[in-house]
Amino acid sequence: MSTAFPRLGAVAVGDALPELAIEVTTTLIVAGALASHDFTPVHHDKSAARRQGLNDVFMNILTTNGLVGRYVTDWAGPDARLTRVSIKLGAPNLPGDTMRLTGVVASKSDDGSLEVEVIGKNSWGNHVTAKVGLVLPSEAA
């Protein structure tokens, strides 16, 4: 059984991507920081995060960037190609929360390129707002 991914001709400006809920855990935060070689203490040391005014460790920007890219490529499929990811952080992602990613196709060009606007919200508000450029194949693979 194959999953059908969108092709350029079937996508329209205003199309919504399905929501993706990501449970924010200490393991996700620490693993993301380590995987991106971000050894800043606030991403793995609860005491350091508390000294910065938060109750626990918090997600780094590189993990957030990766999750935004994953969200769009999970929708677009393996034949899509990301061309750019631009993010802006807001409220921190802390363990025990859930980040809900939503997106909408903001623009479409004849050359196969799209721009998807993504918002990732948690219980504090918007954790991330993003614009993701990508290219979709024009025909079924």
Secondary structure by P-SEA (a helix, b strand, c coil): cbbbbbccccccccccccbbbbbbcaaaaaaaaaaacccccccccaaaaaaacccbbbbcaaaaaaaaaaaaaaaaccccccccccccccccccccbbbbbbbccccccccbbbbbbbbbbccccccccbbbbbccccccc
